[in-house]
């Protein structure tokens, strides 16, 4: 991202979030960000995702659905959340335009990382999810520093967890089905997910069901967006 692009992004953040200021102390920098899923929050350290720190969630099943629900929960609690969609697969019914819930579609991996850094430093968000652009090396250092300065919980969907304060994995265990009149499975209604969470000197796991949201095969008709397979039209 060029310097003019960064300046434009900063100006947009200041315009859209005039009350956004980096958090330097107080309860907001120490409280965790609740996911909104009670069983998961009870299993996580101090009841949620850590503010001002990096969490890494390995995409082995269920991560996207849980984090999407977490973004909605943050907004319901009167705060802001943002999703950096670097792999360009979020569209249509998967996302809503609720006030305080922001979706960023960068043009490249570098744009995704720079956008994440600026949004984190703005102090205007409680939760930021970075998907499709795993930070490496000094990129991770910059993002963790920005998360600490802005007071947001940063969650990277990926496997590079060298600097992560919290490491999470999840997998799908079983589906609950609505049966047809003949007793055959007709439509999935919920799925049970197992989440494993690790931090230094600490480990926990939990299992819980979440509802299954049904979408059309293609979530968007716009030519510049990807379909559910991540393929451009």
C-alpha positions in Angstrom: 0.0 0.0 0.0 1.5 3.4 -1.0 1.8 6.3 1.3 -1.1 8.2 -0.4 -3.2 5.1 0.1 -2.3 4.9 3.8 -3.0 8.6 4.2 -6.4 8.1 2.6 -7.2 5.2 4.9 -6.2 7.2 8.0 -8.4 10.1 6.8 -11.3 7.7 6.3 -10.8 6.2 9.7 -10.8 9.7 11.3 -13.9 10.7 9.4 -15.9 7.5 10.1 -14.7 7.1 13.7 -14.2 10.6 15.2 -14.3 9.2 18.7 -11.7 6.5 18.0 -8.6 7.1 20.0 -5.9 4.5 21.0 -6.6 3.0 24.4 -3.8 3.4 26.8 -5.3 2.3 30.1 -8.4 1.4 32.0 -10.8 -1.5 31.9 -11.0 -1.7 28.1 -7.4 -2.7 27.8 -7.6 -5.5 30.3 -11.1 -7.0 29.8 -11.4 -9.8 27.3 -13.6 -9.6 24.2 -16.5 -12.1 24.7 -17.3 -14.3 21.7 -21.0 -14.4 22.7 -20.9 -18.2 22.9 -21.3 -18.9 26.6 -19.6 -22.3 26.7 -16.6 -21.0 24.7 -16.2 -17.8 26.8 -16.3 -19.9 30.0 -13.4 -22.0 28.6 -11.2 -19.2 27.5 -8.8 -17.4 29.8 -10.7 -14.6 31.7 -13.8 -15.2 29.6 -13.0 -14.3 26.1 -10.4 -13.3 23.4 -7.5 -11.2 24.9 -7.5 -7.5 24.1 -4.3 -6.0 22.9 -3.0 -9.4 21.9 -2.7 -11.7 18.9 -4.8 -14.9 18.9 -4.3 -17.4 16.0 -7.1 -19.8 15.0 -6.1 -22.7 12.8 -8.8 -23.2 10.1 -9.7 -26.9 10.7 -13.5 -26.5 10.8 -15.8 -24.0 12.5 -13.4 -21.1 13.0 -15.1 -18.8 10.5 -18.6 -19.4 11.8 -17.6 -18.9 15.4 -15.6 -15.7 14.6 -18.5 -14.3 12.5 -20.8 -14.8 15.5 -18.2 -13.1 17.7 -18.2 -10.1 15.4 -21.9 -9.8 15.8 -21.8 -10.2 19.5 -19.2 -7.4 19.8 -21.6 -5.1 17.9 -24.6 -6.1 20.0 -22.6 -5.0 23.1 -22.1 -1.5 21.6 -18.6 -1.9 20.3 -17.1 -2.3 16.8 -15.7 -5.2 14.9 -13.9 -5.6 11.6 -13.2 -8.5 9.2 -10.3 -8.2 6.8 -11.3 -10.5 3.9 -8.0 -11.0 2.1 -9.0 -14.2 0.3 -12.2 -12.5 -1.0 -14.7 -15.2 0.0 -17.1 -13.2 2.2 -20.2 -11.9 0.5 -23.9 -11.9 0.5 -25.8 -13.6 3.3 -22.6 -14.5 5.1 -22.3 -10.9 6.2 -24.7 -8.2 7.3 -24.4 -4.4 7.2 -25.1 -3.9 10.9 -23.8 -0.6 12.3 -20.5 -1.1 13.8 -19.7 -4.3 11.8 -17.2 -3.6 9.0 -16.0 -5.7 6.1 -12.7 -4.8 4.4 -11.9 -6.3 1.0 -8.2 -5.5 0.2 -6.7 -5.8 -3.2 -3.6 -7.7 -2.1 -2.0 -9.4 0.9 0.1 -6.3 1.6 -3.0 -4.1 1.5 -4.7 -6.5 3.9 -1.8 -6.2 6.4 -1.5 -2.5 6.2 -5.3 -2.0 6.5 -5.3 -4.3 9.6 -2.5 -2.3 11.1 -4.2 1.1 10.6 -7.5 -0.2 11.9 -5.9 -1.6 15.0 -4.0 1.6 15.7 -7.1 3.7 15.4 -8.4 2.3 18.7 -11.9 2.2 17.2 -12.4 -1.6 17.2 -12.7 -4.2 19.9 -12.3 -7.2 17.6 -10.4 -7.5 14.3 -10.3 -10.7 12.3 -7.6 -11.2 9.7 -8.4 -13.9 7.1 -6.4 -15.0 4.1 -3.2 -13.0 4.9 -1.2 -14.7 7.6 1.4 -12.2 9.0 5.0 -13.5 9.1 8.1 -12.3 10.9 8.2 -8.5 11.2 4.7 -8.3 10.0 3.5 -10.1 13.1 5.6 -7.8 15.3 3.9 -4.7 13.7 0.4 -6.1 14.0 0.8 -7.2 17.6 2.3 -3.8 18.5 -0.7 -2.1 16.8 -3.2 -4.3 18.6 -1.5 -3.4 21.9 -1.6 0.3 21.2 -5.2 0.2 20.0 -6.5 -2.2 22.6 -8.2 -4.6 20.1 -8.4 -8.3 20.2 -6.6 -9.4 17.0 -7.5 -12.9 15.6 -5.6 -14.3 12.6 -7.1 -17.3 10.8 -4.1 -19.4 10.0 -1.4 -21.6 11.5 1.6 -19.2 12.0 1.4 -18.8 15.8 4.9 -18.0 16.9 3.9 -14.8 18.7 0.3 -15.7 19.5 -0.8 -15.2 23.1 -3.7 -17.6 22.5 -3.7 -20.5 20.0 -7.0 -22.1 19.0 -8.0 -25.0 16.9 -11.5 -26.3 16.1 -13.1 -29.2 14.3 -16.6 -30.3 13.5 -17.8 -33.4 15.4 -21.4 -34.1 14.3 -24.4 -32.6 12.7 -28.0 -32.4 13.9 -30.4 -33.1 11.1 -34.0 -32.2 10.3 -35.5 -35.4 9.1 -37.7 -36.0 6.0 -41.2 -37.6 6.3 -39.4 -40.8 5.6 -36.9 -40.5 8.4 -33.9 -39.6 6.2 -31.6 -36.7 7.0 -32.9 -33.7 5.0 -31.2 -30.6 6.2 -28.5 -29.8 8.8 -29.8 -27.7 11.6 -26.8 -27.5 13.9 -23.3 -28.8 14.2 -21.3 -29.6 17.3 -17.8 -28.1 17.4 -14.8 -28.9 19.6 -12.5 -26.0 20.3 -9.0 -26.5 21.8 -7.3 -23.4 23.3 -3.7 -23.1 24.5 -1.7 -20.4 26.2 1.5 -20.5 28.1 1.1 -22.9 30.9 -2.6 -23.3 30.2 -4.9 -25.6 28.1 -8.6 -26.1 27.8 -11.2 -27.6 25.4 -14.9 -27.3 25.0 -17.7 -28.8 22.8 -20.9 -26.9 21.9 -23.5 -26.7 19.1 -24.0 -23.8 16.8 -26.8 -23.4 14.2 -26.1 -24.0 10.6 -26.8 -21.1 8.2 -27.8 -22.1 4.7 -26.7 -20.0 1.8 -27.1 -20.2 -2.0 -24.1 -21.8 -3.8 -23.0 -18.3 -5.0 -23.2 -15.6 -2.4 -22.8 -12.7 -4.7 -23.6 -11.9 -8.3 -21.1 -9.1 -8.5 -18.3 -10.0 -11.0 -15.5 -8.6 -8.8 -16.3 -10.9 -5.9 -15.5 -14.5 -5.4 -18.0 -17.3 -5.0 -18.0 -19.7 -2.0 -15.2 -21.6 -3.5 -13.0 -18.5 -3.6 -12.9 -18.4 -7.4 -13.4 -15.1 -9.3 -16.2 -15.0 -11.8 
